[in-house]
Amino acid sequence: MRYFLASLIATGALTAVAPFAAISPASAQQSEAVLDSSPADLDRSLLRRDAELEARRVLSDFVECVIARNPRGLVEYLAATPNTPQAHRLGTRLVGGGRARASQCLNRGELRFVDSLLRGAVFEMLFRRDYTGRELPRFFDMRLASDTPVVPQDGNEEARRWNALNRFSNCVVRLDTQSARALILSDVNGNEETEAFGALQEDLNRCMYFGSELSFSRPLLRGIIAEALYMHAKAAFAQPGPMTLADISGEGR
C-alpha cells in the first residue's frame, strides 16, 4: 500500500483519479465585484483544451469570491463533516442553490462539486491570503483537536474516514512543513507542484498508517494538506480551534 501510493505520486498517475470540480456551460449571470473579489468566469476554449485545469482555476476564483461575499456561509460549511448530507446541503447553498449570495460568484456555468475538494480549495485560498509572507514555526510537537480519533455515532463512518484523513495530513505537515507549504503555494499541475509532491513522498509513506484503508487523488491530497497547514498556522499565530467568522474575513491578520 505504501509503495503503491508513492509510485502513483512519483509518476503523476494521481492527477487523473478524480477531477477537482466539474463545470458545465449555462446561461450567463450578471454580477458585480465585492470586496476586491470578482465572480469566476468560465473560459470555454480553455475548458476544451484542459477541462480539469480550467475547472480547478474556476473553483479557485469562485472560492475567492465566496470568502469575500459569504463568510458566514463558509463558517457553517466548514463546520460540517465533508461528504455528509449536511455538508452537501450547505455546499449546494454556497455554489448557488437557493437564494445564497454566493450564486453571484459564477458568471457562466454551473459548479458541480465534491465536498472535500471544495473544502480544500477554501483552505488553500485562506493560507495563501494569511500566511504566504510569514515564516512558519516548527509544527512537530503541535497537537490539534483533529488528532483525536473519532468514534462514529449513528453509523457515521464518513466522520471516521475524514478524521483519518485529518490525522494523515497533520502528520505530513509536521514532518515537512516547508515542502507542504511549497505544495500549497505552487501552481496546479505545474513543475513546482510535482517537485513538492516528490519532496513529500517519503513523509506521505511514513504517515500512511493513519489512512491505510483510504484512497487518494492528487487534488484531494493537496486539499487536505492545505487544511492541515492552515489549521497549524492558525493555532500558532492566531487562535486554535474551529473556524470562525474572523478567520474567514481575515480580521486581525
TORKOL-4160 file (C-alpha; in steps of 0.2 Angstrom, whole numbers, padded with zeros to 4 digits, m for minus):
253
<pt num="1" X="0000" Y="0000" Z="0000"/>
<pt num="2" X="0014" Y="0012" Z="0005"/>
<pt num="3" X="0024" Y="0009" Z="m0011"/>
<pt num="4" X="0009" Y="0009" Z="m0022"/>
<pt num="5" X="0004" Y="0027" Z="m0015"/>
<pt num="6" X="0022" Y="0033" Z="m0018"/>
<pt num="7" X="0023" Y="0026" Z="m0035"/>
<pt num="8" X="0007" Y="0034" Z="m0040"/>
<pt num="9" X="0013" Y="0051" Z="m0034"/>
<pt num="10" X="0030" Y="0049" Z="m0042"/>
<pt num="11" X="0023" Y="0045" Z="m0059"/>
<pt num="12" X="0009" Y="0058" Z="m0058"/>
<pt num="13" X="m0004" Y="0045" Z="m0060"/>
<pt num="14" X="m0014" Y="0053" Z="m0047"/>
<pt num="15" X="m0019" Y="0068" Z="m0057"/>
<pt num="16" X="m0032" Y="0058" Z="m0067"/>
<pt num="17" X="m0040" Y="0049" Z="m0052"/>
<pt num="18" X="m0053" Y="0062" Z="m0048"/>
<pt num="19" X="m0057" Y="0080" Z="m0055"/>
<pt num="20" X="m0056" Y="0095" Z="m0044"/>
<pt num="21" X="m0073" Y="0101" Z="m0049"/>
<pt num="22" X="m0085" Y="0099" Z="m0064"/>
<pt num="23" X="m0090" Y="0114" Z="m0074"/>
<pt num="24" X="m0104" Y="0114" Z="m0086"/>
<pt num="25" X="m0110" Y="0128" Z="m0098"/>
<pt num="26" X="m0125" Y="0138" Z="m0093"/>
<pt num="27" X="m0133" Y="0154" Z="m0096"/>
<pt num="28" X="m0123" Y="0170" Z="m0091"/>
<pt num="29" X="m0127" Y="0179" Z="m0075"/>
<pt num="30" X="m0123" Y="0197" Z="m0071"/>
<pt num="31" X="m0113" Y="0200" Z="m0056"/>
<pt num="32" X="m0103" Y="0214" Z="m0048"/>
<pt num="33" X="m0086" Y="0213" Z="m0039"/>
<pt num="34" X="m0087" Y="0215" Z="m0020"/>
<pt num="35" X="m0073" Y="0217" Z="m0008"/>
<pt num="36" X="m0060" Y="0216" Z="m0022"/>
<pt num="37" X="m0067" Y="0199" Z="m0027"/>
<pt num="38" X="m0075" Y="0196" Z="m0044"/>
<pt num="39" X="m0085" Y="0182" Z="m0050"/>
<pt num="40" X="m0077" Y="0167" Z="m0058"/>
<pt num="41" X="m0079" Y="0166" Z="m0076"/>
<pt num="42" X="m0078" Y="0150" Z="m0087"/>
<pt num="43" X="m0067" Y="0150" Z="m0102"/>
<pt num="44" X="m0074" Y="0138" Z="m0115"/>
<pt num="45" X="m0058" Y="0137" Z="m0125"/>
<pt num="46" X="m0048" Y="0133" Z="m0110"/>
<pt num="47" X="m0061" Y="0120" Z="m0105"/>
<pt num="48" X="m0060" Y="0111" Z="m0121"/>
<pt num="49" X="m0041" Y="0111" Z="m0120"/>
<pt num="50" X="m0039" Y="0105" Z="m0102"/>
<pt num="51" X="m0055" Y="0103" Z="m0093"/>
<pt num="52" X="m0048" Y="0098" Z="m0076"/>
<pt num="53" X="m0036" Y="0113" Z="m0075"/>
<pt num="54" X="m0049" Y="0125" Z="m0081"/>
<pt num="55" X="m0061" Y="0118" Z="m0068"/>
<pt num="56" X="m0048" Y="0120" Z="m0054"/>
<pt num="57" X="m0045" Y="0138" Z="m0060"/>
<pt num="58" X="m0063" Y="0142" Z="m0060"/>
<pt num="59" X="m0066" Y="0134" Z="m0042"/>
<pt num="60" X="m0051" Y="0144" Z="m0035"/>
<pt num="61" X="m0058" Y="0161" Z="m0042"/>
<pt num="62" X="m0075" Y="0155" Z="m0036"/>
<pt num="63" X="m0069" Y="0152" Z="m0018"/>
<pt num="64" X="m0060" Y="0169" Z="m0018"/>
<pt num="65" X="m0077" Y="0177" Z="m0022"/>
<pt num="66" X="m0086" Y="0167" Z="m0009"/>
<pt num="67" X="m0074" Y="0171" Z="0005"/>
<pt num="68" X="m0077" Y="0190" Z="0002"/>
<pt num="69" X="m0096" Y="0188" Z="m0001"/>
<pt num="70" X="m0102" Y="0175" Z="0011"/>
<pt num="71" X="m0090" Y="0172" Z="0025"/>
<pt num="72" X="m0104" Y="0166" Z="0037"/>
<pt num="73" X="m0110" Y="0153" Z="0025"/>
<pt num="74" X="m0092" Y="0146" Z="0024"/>
<pt num="75" X="m0091" Y="0145" Z="0043"/>
<pt num="76" X="m0106" Y="0134" Z="0043"/>
<pt num="77" X="m0100" Y="0124" Z="0028"/>
<pt num="78" X="m0083" Y="0121" Z="0036"/>
<pt num="79" X="m0090" Y="0115" Z="0052"/>
<pt num="80" X="m0099" Y="0101" Z="0044"/>
<pt num="81" X="m0091" Y="0084" Z="0041"/>
<pt num="82" X="m0087" Y="0083" Z="0022"/>
<pt num="83" X="m0096" Y="0071" Z="0011"/>
<pt num="84" X="m0111" Y="0070" Z="0023"/>
<pt num="85" X="m0129" Y="0076" Z="0018"/>
<pt num="86" X="m0127" Y="0091" Z="0029"/>
<pt num="87" X="m0111" Y="0096" Z="0020"/>
<pt num="88" X="m0118" Y="0094" Z="0003"/>
<pt num="89" X="m0134" Y="0104" Z="0008"/>
<pt num="90" X="m0123" Y="0118" Z="0014"/>
<pt num="91" X="m0111" Y="0117" Z="m0001"/>
<pt num="92" X="m0125" Y="0117" Z="m0013"/>
<pt num="93" X="m0131" Y="0133" Z="m0005"/>
<pt num="94" X="m0113" Y="0140" Z="m0007"/>
<pt num="95" X="m0112" Y="0136" Z="m0025"/>
<pt num="96" X="m0128" Y="0145" Z="m0030"/>
<pt num="97" X="m0143" Y="0134" Z="m0023"/>
<pt num="98" X="m0157" Y="0143" Z="m0016"/>
<pt num="99" X="m0155" Y="0162" Z="m0013"/>
<pt num="100" X="m0137" Y="0162" Z="m0007"/>
<pt num="101" X="m0127" Y="0177" Z="m0011"/>
<pt num="102" X="m0113" Y="0166" Z="m0017"/>
<pt num="103" X="m0123" Y="0162" Z="m0033"/>
<pt num="104" X="m0116" Y="0179" Z="m0039"/>
<pt num="105" X="m0099" Y="0171" Z="m0039"/>
<pt num="106" X="m0100" Y="0162" Z="m0055"/>
<pt num="107" X="m0103" Y="0172" Z="m0071"/>
<pt num="108" X="m0106" Y="0157" Z="m0083"/>
<pt num="109" X="m0108" Y="0139" Z="m0079"/>
<pt num="110" X="m0114" Y="0128" Z="m0065"/>
<pt num="111" X="m0102" Y="0122" Z="m0052"/>
<pt num="112" X="m0104" Y="0103" Z="m0048"/>
<pt num="113" X="m0093" Y="0100" Z="m0033"/>
<pt num="114" X="m0086" Y="0087" Z="m0022"/>
<pt num="115" X="m0087" Y="0092" Z="m0003"/>
<pt num="116" X="m0069" Y="0088" Z="0001"/>
<pt num="117" X="m0061" Y="0096" Z="m0014"/>
<pt num="118" X="m0072" Y="0112" Z="m0012"/>
<pt num="119" X="m0066" Y="0112" Z="0006"/>
<pt num="120" X="m0048" Y="0110" Z="0001"/>
<pt num="121" X="m0049" Y="0125" Z="m0011"/>
<pt num="122" X="m0056" Y="0136" Z="0003"/>
<pt num="123" X="m0041" Y="0132" Z="0015"/>
<pt num="124" X="m0028" Y="0134" Z="0001"/>
<pt num="125" X="m0035" Y="0152" Z="m0003"/>
<pt num="126" X="m0035" Y="0156" Z="0016"/>
<pt num="127" X="m0017" Y="0150" Z="0018"/>
<pt num="128" X="m0011" Y="0160" Z="0003"/>
<pt num="129" X="m0020" Y="0176" Z="0009"/>
<pt num="130" X="m0015" Y="0175" Z="0028"/>
<pt num="131" X="0002" Y="0166" Z="0028"/>
<pt num="132" X="0011" Y="0167" Z="0012"/>
<pt num="133" X="0023" Y="0180" Z="0018"/>
<pt num="134" X="0026" Y="0173" Z="0036"/>
<pt num="135" X="0039" Y="0162" Z="0041"/>
<pt num="136" X="0031" Y="0146" Z="0049"/>
<pt num="137" X="0037" Y="0139" Z="0065"/>
<pt num="138" X="0041" Y="0120" Z="0068"/>
<pt num="139" X="0024" Y="0111" Z="0070"/>
<pt num="140" X="0032" Y="0095" Z="0075"/>
<pt num="141" X="0026" Y="0095" Z="0093"/>
<pt num="142" X="0009" Y="0103" Z="0090"/>
<pt num="143" X="m0007" Y="0094" Z="0093"/>
<pt num="144" X="m0024" Y="0099" Z="0086"/>
<pt num="145" X="m0042" Y="0093" Z="0090"/>
<pt num="146" X="m0042" Y="0083" Z="0074"/>
<pt num="147" X="m0028" Y="0072" Z="0080"/>
<pt num="148" X="m0041" Y="0064" Z="0092"/>
<pt num="149" X="m0048" Y="0048" Z="0085"/>
<pt num="150" X="m0067" Y="0049" Z="0081"/>
<pt num="151" X="m0079" Y="0036" Z="0087"/>
<pt num="152" X="m0093" Y="0037" Z="0074"/>
<pt num="153" X="m0111" Y="0040" Z="0081"/>
<pt num="154" X="m0127" Y="0033" Z="0072"/>
<pt num="155" X="m0116" Y="0024" Z="0059"/>
<pt num="156" X="m0107" Y="0040" Z="0053"/>
<pt num="157" X="m0092" Y="0031" Z="0045"/>
<pt num="158" X="m0088" Y="0047" Z="0035"/>
<pt num="159" X="m0083" Y="0055" Z="0051"/>
<pt num="160" X="m0071" Y="0041" Z="0055"/>
<pt num="161" X="m0064" Y="0042" Z="0037"/>
<pt num="162" X="m0062" Y="0061" Z="0037"/>
<pt num="163" X="m0054" Y="0060" Z="0054"/>
<pt num="164" X="m0041" Y="0048" Z="0047"/>
<pt num="165" X="m0038" Y="0060" Z="0033"/>
<pt num="166" X="m0035" Y="0074" Z="0045"/>
<pt num="167" X="m0023" Y="0064" Z="0056"/>
<pt num="168" X="m0014" Y="0058" Z="0040"/>
<pt num="169" X="m0012" Y="0076" Z="0033"/>
<pt num="170" X="m0007" Y="0083" Z="0051"/>
<pt num="171" X="0007" Y="0070" Z="0051"/>
<pt num="172" X="0013" Y="0075" Z="0034"/>
<pt num="173" X="0013" Y="0094" Z="0038"/>
<pt num="174" X="0023" Y="0091" Z="0055"/>
<pt num="175" X="0036" Y="0080" Z="0047"/>
<pt num="176" X="0040" Y="0093" Z="0032"/>
<pt num="177" X="0031" Y="0109" Z="0034"/>
<pt num="178" X="0041" Y="0118" Z="0021"/>
<pt num="179" X="0038" Y="0106" Z="0007"/>
<pt num="180" X="0019" Y="0106" Z="0012"/>
<pt num="181" X="0020" Y="0125" Z="0011"/>
<pt num="182" X="0029" Y="0124" Z="m0006"/>
<pt num="183" X="0015" Y="0112" Z="m0012"/>
<pt num="184" X="0001" Y="0124" Z="m0007"/>
<pt num="185" X="0009" Y="0139" Z="m0015"/>
<pt num="186" X="0013" Y="0130" Z="m0031"/>
<pt num="187" X="0003" Y="0132" Z="m0047"/>
<pt num="188" X="m0009" Y="0117" Z="m0050"/>
<pt num="189" X="m0001" Y="0104" Z="m0062"/>
<pt num="190" X="0015" Y="0114" Z="m0063"/>
<pt num="191" X="0033" Y="0108" Z="m0061"/>
<pt num="192" X="0034" Y="0116" Z="m0043"/>
<pt num="193" X="0018" Y="0105" Z="m0038"/>
<pt num="194" X="0027" Y="0090" Z="m0045"/>
<pt num="195" X="0043" Y="0094" Z="m0036"/>
<pt num="196" X="0033" Y="0097" Z="m0020"/>
<pt num="197" X="0024" Y="0080" Z="m0021"/>
<pt num="198" X="0041" Y="0072" Z="m0024"/>
<pt num="199" X="0049" Y="0080" Z="m0009"/>
<pt num="200" X="0034" Y="0074" Z="0002"/>
<pt num="201" X="0034" Y="0057" Z="m0005"/>
<pt num="202" X="0044" Y="0049" Z="0010"/>
<pt num="203" X="0033" Y="0058" Z="0023"/>
<pt num="204" X="0017" Y="0053" Z="0014"/>
<pt num="205" X="0023" Y="0035" Z="0015"/>
<pt num="206" X="0028" Y="0037" Z="0034"/>
<pt num="207" X="0011" Y="0044" Z="0038"/>
<pt num="208" X="0001" Y="0032" Z="0028"/>
<pt num="209" X="m0004" Y="0021" Z="0043"/>
<pt num="210" X="m0017" Y="0034" Z="0048"/>
<pt num="211" X="m0026" Y="0031" Z="0031"/>
<pt num="212" X="m0020" Y="0014" Z="0026"/>
<pt num="213" X="m0038" Y="0009" Z="0020"/>
<pt num="214" X="m0041" Y="0026" Z="0011"/>
<pt num="215" X="m0040" Y="0030" Z="m0007"/>
<pt num="216" X="m0032" Y="0047" Z="m0013"/>
<pt num="217" X="m0032" Y="0058" Z="m0028"/>
<pt num="218" X="m0019" Y="0071" Z="m0031"/>
<pt num="219" X="m0031" Y="0086" Z="m0029"/>
<pt num="220" X="m0038" Y="0078" Z="m0013"/>
<pt num="221" X="m0020" Y="0076" Z="m0006"/>
<pt num="222" X="m0017" Y="0094" Z="m0010"/>
<pt num="223" X="m0033" Y="0099" Z="m0001"/>
<pt num="224" X="m0031" Y="0090" Z="0015"/>
<pt num="225" X="m0013" Y="0096" Z="0016"/>
<pt num="226" X="m0019" Y="0114" Z="0014"/>
<pt num="227" X="m0032" Y="0112" Z="0028"/>
<pt num="228" X="m0019" Y="0104" Z="0040"/>
<pt num="229" X="m0006" Y="0118" Z="0035"/>
<pt num="230" X="m0019" Y="0132" Z="0038"/>
<pt num="231" X="m0025" Y="0125" Z="0055"/>
<pt num="232" X="m0007" Y="0123" Z="0061"/>
<pt num="233" X="m0003" Y="0141" Z="0056"/>
<pt num="234" X="m0019" Y="0147" Z="0064"/>
<pt num="235" X="m0015" Y="0138" Z="0080"/>
<pt num="236" X="0002" Y="0146" Z="0080"/>
<pt num="237" X="m0002" Y="0164" Z="0075"/>
<pt num="238" X="m0020" Y="0167" Z="0079"/>
<pt num="239" X="m0032" Y="0156" Z="0089"/>
<pt num="240" X="m0033" Y="0137" Z="0089"/>
<pt num="241" X="m0050" Y="0129" Z="0087"/>
<pt num="242" X="m0064" Y="0128" Z="0075"/>
<pt num="243" X="m0065" Y="0141" Z="0060"/>
<pt num="244" X="m0073" Y="0157" Z="0065"/>
<pt num="245" X="m0080" Y="0172" Z="0055"/>
<pt num="246" X="m0064" Y="0182" Z="0059"/>
<pt num="247" X="m0054" Y="0168" Z="0051"/>
<pt num="248" X="m0064" Y="0169" Z="0035"/>
<pt num="249" X="m0065" Y="0188" Z="0034"/>
<pt num="250" X="m0046" Y="0190" Z="0039"/>
<pt num="251" X="m0050" Y="0202" Z="0053"/>
<pt num="252" X="m0034" Y="0205" Z="0064"/>
<pt num="253" X="m0022" Y="0197" Z="0052"/>
